[in-house]
Amino acid sequence: MKLRLQKQASRSCVVQGAHHDKMVIYDVICI
């Protein structure tokens, strides 16, 4: 699985990985 993150000067993004039902779910939170 490849994740592409774009760098934005006005936003800071945090990637959180959570294991659920033998699967990894990635949530990208941008503030």
MARLO-84488 format. One record per residue (C-alpha): residue number from 1; residue in three letters; x, y, z. Coordinates in Angstrom, 1 decimal. Layout:
N
(kelum NUM,"ala",(X,Y,Z))
...
END
This chain:
31
(kelum 1,"met",(0.0,0.0,0.0))
(kelum 2,"lys",(1.5,3.3,-1.0))
(kelum 3,"leu",(0.4,6.6,0.6))
(kelum 4,"arg",(1.0,9.9,-1.2))
(kelum 5,"leu",(1.1,13.0,1.0))
(kelum 6,"gln",(1.3,16.4,-0.4))
(kelum 7,"lys",(3.3,19.0,1.5))
(kelum 8,"gln",(1.3,22.1,2.3))
(kelum 9,"ala",(2.8,25.0,4.2))
(kelum 10,"ser",(-0.5,26.1,5.6))
(kelum 11,"arg",(-1.5,22.6,6.8))
(kelum 12,"ser",(0.1,20.0,9.0))
(kelum 13,"cys",(-1.1,16.5,8.3))
(kelum 14,"val",(-0.9,13.5,10.7))
(kelum 15,"val",(-1.2,9.9,9.6))
(kelum 16,"gln",(-2.6,7.5,12.1))
(kelum 17,"gly",(-2.6,3.7,11.5))
(kelum 18,"ala",(-5.0,1.5,13.3))
(kelum 19,"his",(-5.3,-2.3,13.2))
(kelum 20,"his",(-8.9,-3.5,12.8))
(kelum 21,"asp",(-10.1,-7.0,11.8))
(kelum 22,"lys",(-6.6,-8.0,10.5))
(kelum 23,"met",(-6.6,-4.9,8.4))
(kelum 24,"val",(-4.7,-1.7,8.7))
(kelum 25,"ile",(-6.7,1.5,8.3))
(kelum 26,"tyr",(-4.9,4.7,7.7))
(kelum 27,"asp",(-6.5,8.0,8.6))
(kelum 28,"val",(-5.1,11.3,7.4))
(kelum 29,"ile",(-6.0,14.2,9.6))
(kelum 30,"cys",(-5.1,17.7,8.3))
(kelum 31,"ile",(-5.4,20.7,10.6))
END
